[in-house]
């Protein structure tokens, strides 16, 4: 009858085994949260353009990003673009950065003016209240409202004009700045940009050819670009990558080193504390290779359990972070789980390399010494 020695070794001291698994889970959770934080920044940065429901976006030539460049076109192009064959739905928005001031709070925000009668280019998730129905109404991001102590029904001044808060939006607080939504005419008024448009949002009719539409626009109008929402989102992600990808990459490397160090320390202490047991196993005929394989199996089992626990801890931590700090989005993507699991496997093997060499130095004769 075989003896399940790996399971018995690990469960002999269950408290210590639980601490080992929790320590591994915590280090893997750190890696998962950093990846989730990076992906969350990308998703929150492109959340608006991803939810516009537009097939194509007409912008000023050279302005391929919502954040890294400003687009300014005459709003009079609206009717002209509408007449282009293939156009099914069109509206334009006015977008600008400004400082939101209320009481002692000052925060950068992104003002988005849209046609509230069609809702095209407006918020996609109103958590409380309702959408706009008049030019003197405003929608605030939920986190911005919480920070400023505002709620539905309150009055607030934005760039000198008084608005009534009628709704609080969700998924509209990127790491750069939260969004506020006003009517198109109010945006023109407070931004002092009458007759201007930042972007034209276009939906094509059934059977319309995108390439033909793009060629017609660029041929008929000067100084314009026609982009898909995916192209704008990619440009925004590229802009973010130039700012934050390297620091986050460095933090990921550091967290991986920490994970290897923690795993190595766990394995090393478990081996050192059990040297007499390994001596006994050697004394009854176990060779060094068998003992090394025993330690590797124990390490892999600890890592597997720690990996599973880290998934649960990462999910709970992500939800807690988003609840306490709604301006941050932590996106744990299912497709990253195999990568993290493979990284955990590699880190566990690397961390076990040096400690298992100590087994070869164990003298079985110490078992027989008084």
C-alpha positions in Angstrom: 0.0 0.0 0.0 1.5 3.4 -1.0 1.8 6.1 1.5 0.5 9.6 0.4 3.7 11.2 1.8 3.3 14.6 0.1 -0.2 15.2 1.5 0.9 13.9 5.0 4.0 16.1 5.0 2.0 19.2 4.1 -0.9 18.6 6.5 1.3 17.5 9.4 1.4 21.2 10.5 -1.8 22.6 9.1 -1.3 26.1 10.5 2.1 26.5 8.9 0.8 25.0 5.7 -2.1 27.5 5.6 0.3 30.4 6.1 2.5 29.1 3.3 -0.4 28.9 0.9 -1.7 32.3 2.0 1.8 33.9 1.5 2.0 32.5 -2.0 -1.6 33.7 -2.8 -0.8 37.2 -1.6 2.3 37.5 -3.9 0.3 36.2 -6.9 -2.6 38.5 -6.0 -0.1 41.5 -6.1 0.8 40.5 -9.7 -2.9 40.0 -10.7 -3.9 43.3 -9.2 -1.1 45.2 -11.1 -2.2 43.6 -14.3 -5.8 44.4 -13.5 -5.0 47.9 -12.6 -3.2 48.4 -16.0 -6.0 46.8 -17.9 -8.5 48.9 -15.9 -6.8 52.1 -16.8 -7.0 51.2 -20.5 -10.7 50.2 -20.3 -11.7 53.3 -18.3 -9.7 55.6 -20.7 -11.5 54.3 -23.7 -14.9 53.7 -22.0 -16.5 56.7 -23.6 -15.5 56.1 -27.1 -16.3 52.4 -26.7 -19.9 53.2 -25.8 -20.7 55.8 -28.4 -22.4 53.3 -30.6 -20.9 55.0 -33.6 -19.7 53.2 -36.7 -17.3 56.1 -37.7 -16.0 59.3 -36.2 -15.2 62.4 -38.2 -12.5 64.5 -36.5 -10.1 67.2 -37.4 -7.1 66.0 -39.4 -4.4 64.7 -37.1 -6.6 64.4 -34.1 -6.8 60.6 -33.7 -7.1 60.5 -29.9 -9.7 61.8 -27.6 -7.1 62.8 -25.0 -3.8 63.5 -26.7 -5.0 66.0 -29.2 -7.9 68.4 -29.6 -10.3 68.3 -32.5 -12.2 71.4 -33.6 -14.5 71.5 -36.6 -17.3 73.8 -37.6 -20.7 72.4 -36.4 -22.1 73.5 -39.8 -20.6 70.3 -41.2 -23.4 68.4 -39.5 -25.9 68.9 -42.3 -23.3 68.5 -45.0 -22.2 65.1 -43.7 -25.8 64.1 -43.2 -26.3 64.4 -47.0 -23.4 62.0 -47.8 -24.8 58.7 -49.2 -24.7 56.0 -46.7 -25.3 58.1 -43.6 -28.0 56.7 -41.3 -27.5 58.7 -38.1 -25.3 61.6 -37.2 -24.7 63.8 -34.2 -21.8 65.8 -33.0 -20.3 66.4 -29.5 -18.2 69.1 -27.9 -15.4 67.9 -25.6 -13.0 69.9 -23.5 -10.9 69.7 -20.3 -11.6 72.1 -17.5 -11.4 72.4 -13.7 -14.4 71.5 -11.6 -14.7 73.6 -8.5 -17.1 73.2 -5.7 -16.6 74.3 -2.1 -12.9 73.5 -1.4 -12.6 70.8 -4.1 -10.8 71.4 -7.4 -10.5 68.5 -9.9 -9.8 68.2 -13.6 -12.8 66.9 -15.5 -13.8 66.3 -19.1 -16.8 68.2 -20.2 -18.9 66.4 -22.8 -21.7 68.3 -24.6 -24.1 66.1 -26.5 -27.6 66.2 -28.0 -29.7 65.1 -25.1 -32.8 64.7 -27.4 -31.1 61.8 -29.3 -28.8 60.7 -26.5 -26.1 60.0 -29.2 -22.7 60.4 -27.5 -24.2 60.7 -24.1 -23.7 58.5 -20.9 -24.4 54.8 -21.1 -24.9 54.0 -17.5 -26.9 56.3 -15.2 -26.7 54.8 -11.7 -29.0 57.3 -10.0 -31.5 59.9 -11.3 -32.3 60.4 -15.0 -30.9 61.7 -18.2 -30.8 65.3 -19.4 -34.1 67.0 -20.4 -33.0 70.7 -20.4 -30.1 72.9 -21.0 -29.7 73.9 -17.3 -29.2 70.3 -16.2 -26.0 68.3 -15.7 -24.9 64.7 -15.1 -22.0 64.1 -12.8 -19.8 61.1 -12.4 -20.8 59.2 -9.2 -17.3 59.4 -7.7 -17.0 63.1 -8.5 -20.4 63.8 -6.9 -19.3 61.8 -3.8 -16.0 63.8 -3.6 -17.8 67.1 -3.9 -20.7 66.2 -1.6 -23.3 66.6 -4.3 -26.4 64.6 -5.1 -29.3 64.5 -7.4 -31.3 67.7 -7.0 -28.3 69.9 -5.9 -27.2 73.0 -7.7 -23.7 73.4 -9.0 -21.7 76.0 -11.0 -19.5 75.0 -13.9 -17.5 77.7 -15.5 -19.8 80.4 -14.2 -23.1 78.7 -15.2 -25.5 77.2 -12.7 -26.8 73.7 -13.3 -29.1 71.3 -11.5 -27.7 67.8 -11.0 -30.3 65.4 -12.4 -28.3 62.2 -12.5 -25.1 60.4 -11.5 -23.2 58.3 -14.0 -21.2 55.2 -13.6 -18.1 53.9 -15.4 -17.2 57.5 -16.2 -14.3 58.1 -13.9 -11.0 57.4 -15.6 -7.7 57.7 -13.8 -7.1 61.0 -15.7 -10.4 62.8 -15.0 -14.1 62.0 -14.5 -16.6 63.0 -17.1 -19.5 65.5 -16.7 -22.3 65.7 -19.3 -24.2 68.8 -20.3 -26.3 69.7 -23.3 -24.6 70.7 -26.5 -25.8 74.3 -26.3 -24.7 74.6 -22.7 -21.2 73.2 -23.6 -20.9 75.8 -26.4 -21.9 78.5 -23.8 -19.6 77.6 -20.9 -16.6 76.7 -23.2 -17.1 79.8 -25.3 -17.1 77.7 -28.5 -20.3 78.6 -30.3 -20.7 76.8 -33.6 -17.9 74.4 -32.9 -17.8 70.6 -32.8 -15.1 68.3 -31.5 -16.3 65.0 -33.2 -19.1 63.9 -35.5 -20.5 60.5 -34.6 -21.9 58.7 -37.6 -23.8 55.4 -38.1 -24.0 54.0 -41.6 -27.1 52.6 -43.2 -27.5 48.9 -44.0 -25.4 47.9 -46.9 -23.4 51.2 -46.9 -19.8 50.8 -47.8 -17.4 52.2 -45.2 -14.6 52.9 -47.6 -16.8 54.7 -50.1 -18.2 56.9 -47.2 -14.7 57.7 -46.0 -13.5 58.6 -49.4 -16.5 60.8 -50.0 -15.9 62.7 -46.7 -12.2 63.2 -47.2 -12.8 64.3 -50.8 -15.5 66.8 -50.1 -14.2 68.3 -46.9 -10.7 69.5 -46.1 -8.8 69.0 -42.9 -10.8 66.0 -41.7 -10.1 62.4 -40.7 -12.6 59.5 -40.7 -11.8 56.9 -38.0 -13.4 54.0 -36.4 -14.0 53.9 -32.7 -11.5 51.1 -32.4 -8.8 53.3 -34.1 -9.5 56.1 -31.6 -9.4 53.7 -28.7 -6.1 52.3 -29.9 -4.7 55.8 -30.2 -5.8 56.6 -26.6 -4.3 53.3 -25.3 -1.0 54.2 -27.1 -1.0 57.6 -25.5 -1.5 55.9 -22.1 1.2 53.4 -22.8 3.8 56.1 -23.4 3.0 57.5 -19.9 2.5 54.5 -17.7 3.4 51.2 -19.3 7.1 51.4 -18.3 6.5 52.2 -14.6 3.8 49.4 -14.4 6.2 47.1 -16.2 8.9 47.8 -13.6 6.4 47.2 -10.8 5.4 43.9 -12.3 9.1 42.8 -12.5 9.6 43.8 -8.8 6.4 42.0 -7.8 7.6 38.9 -9.6 11.0 39.0 -7.8 9.1 39.4 -4.5 7.0 36.4 -5.4 10.1 34.3 -6.2 11.7 35.4 -2.9 8.6 34.6 -0.8 8.2 31.2 -2.4 11.9 30.5 -2.0 11.8 31.5 1.7 8.8 29.3 2.2 10.4 26.3 0.6 13.8 26.9 2.3 12.3 27.1 5.8 10.2 24.0 5.2 13.3 22.1 4.1 15.5 23.3 6.9 12.9 22.6 9.6 12.5 19.0 8.2 16.2 18.0 7.7 15.9 15.2 10.3 12.9 13.8 8.3 15.0 13.8 5.1 17.8 12.1 7.0 15.4 9.4 8.0 14.2 8.9 4.5 17.8 8.7 3.2 18.6 6.2 6.0 15.8 3.9 4.8 17.0 4.0 1.2 15.6 7.2 -0.5 18.1 8.8 -2.9 18.7 12.5 -3.5 16.7 12.5 -6.8 13.6 11.0 -5.1 13.8 13.5 -2.3 14.2 16.4 -4.8 11.1 15.2 -6.7 9.3 15.0 -3.3 10.1 18.6 -2.6 9.1 19.7 -6.1 5.7 18.0 -5.8 5.1 19.6 -2.4 6.1 23.0 -3.9 3.8 22.5 -6.9 0.9 21.6 -4.6 1.5 24.6 -2.4 1.6 26.8 -5.6 -1.5 25.3 -7.1 -3.5 25.9 -3.9 -2.0 29.4 -3.5 -2.9 30.2 -7.1 -6.5 29.1 -6.6 -6.7 31.2 -3.4 -5.1 34.2 -5.2 -7.9 34.2 -7.8 -10.5 34.6 -5.0 -8.4 37.1 -3.1 -7.8 39.2 -6.3 -11.4 39.3 -7.2 -12.4 40.4 -3.7 -9.6 43.0 -3.5 -10.5 44.4 -6.9 -14.2 44.8 -5.8 -13.0 46.4 -2.6 -10.7 48.9 -4.4 -13.5 49.9 -6.8 -15.9 50.4 -3.9 -13.5 52.5 -1.8 -11.9 54.3 -4.7 -14.4 54.4 -7.6 -12.1 56.4 -9.8 -10.0 53.3 -10.2 -11.0 50.4 -12.3 -9.4 47.0 -11.8 -10.2 44.7 -14.7 -9.4 41.0 -14.1 -9.5 39.5 -17.5 -10.1 35.7 -17.7 -7.6 35.4 -20.5 -4.8 36.5 -18.2 -5.5 33.6 -15.7 -3.5 31.0 -17.7 -0.6 33.4 -18.0 -0.5 34.1 -14.3 -0.8 30.3 -13.6 2.1 29.6 -15.9 4.1 32.4 -14.3 3.3 30.9 -10.8 4.5 27.5 -12.0 7.8 28.9 -13.3 8.3 31.0 -10.2 7.7 28.0 -8.0 10.3 25.9 -9.8 12.9 28.7 -9.9 12.3 29.4 -6.2 12.8 25.7 -5.4 16.2 25.3 -7.2 18.5 26.4 -4.4 16.6 25.0 -1.4 16.5 21.5 -2.9 20.2 21.5 -3.2 20.4 21.4 0.6 18.9 17.9 0.5 22.0 16.5 -1.1 24.1 17.7 1.9 21.9 15.9 4.4 23.9 13.1 6.2 21.7 10.1 7.0 24.1 9.1 9.7 22.8 11.8 12.0 19.6 9.7 12.5 21.7 7.1 14.5 23.6 9.7 16.6 22.5 10.2 20.1 
